[in-house]
Amino acid sequence: MIVNLTPHPVRIYAADRPDGLDDLELGLVRVIDPEPTPARLAVLPLSTQYLEGVRVEVVEYLHPDHIPAPQEGTSLIVSLPVALALLPRRTDLLVPYREVRNSSGTVLGCRQLAQPV
């Protein structure tokens, strides 16, 4: 079973789906809907500074939140930062891989999933 812990549906397309098209359905193989609460990294704000008039928050990224314990036969789709924060302790985490983009360059989905190591 694959569980989606990102905040949006993960659309998986055929490997030969071209980029640059706005059609969401063309080459669509599967949609994995998100769970109600996404996995995220906890953030600790440390200070605020300004760089050329732009406010910049200095933050420390902490432990991932909302990650269930590993379960036999279950893989979790998470963001790459969450997966990297848990390496090498977790082998059940997947991330979207080989993104599919529309004509504006916005990510629509992916062609496959990857397991970071």
C-alpha positions, 0 to 999 in steps of 0.5 A: 500500500502507498500512502500520500503524506504530501499536501496534494494529490500525486499524479503518476504519468506514463514514462513517455508523457511529454512535458509542456502540455496542459492536459492533466489526463494525457498519460495519467496512470494513477492518482494517489490522494493525500491524507488529511495531515501532511508530513512536514519538518518542524520549524523553529524561527530564530531571528529576522534580518533584512537583505536589500530591504527584503525580510529574511527569517532565520529558521532551524528545521527540526524533526519531521512531524506527522510521520507514522511508525513504519508498517510492513507492506506500507510505503509513504510518499513524502517531500524530499526534505522530509525523506532526507531528514529521516535518512538512513533510518527509514526505508519506507519513504518515497518521493515524486521523481521525474516530474511532469511539467505543463507549458508554464513549467508548473509541476503536474505530477511525476513519471515515477516514485523514488526511494532516497538512500 
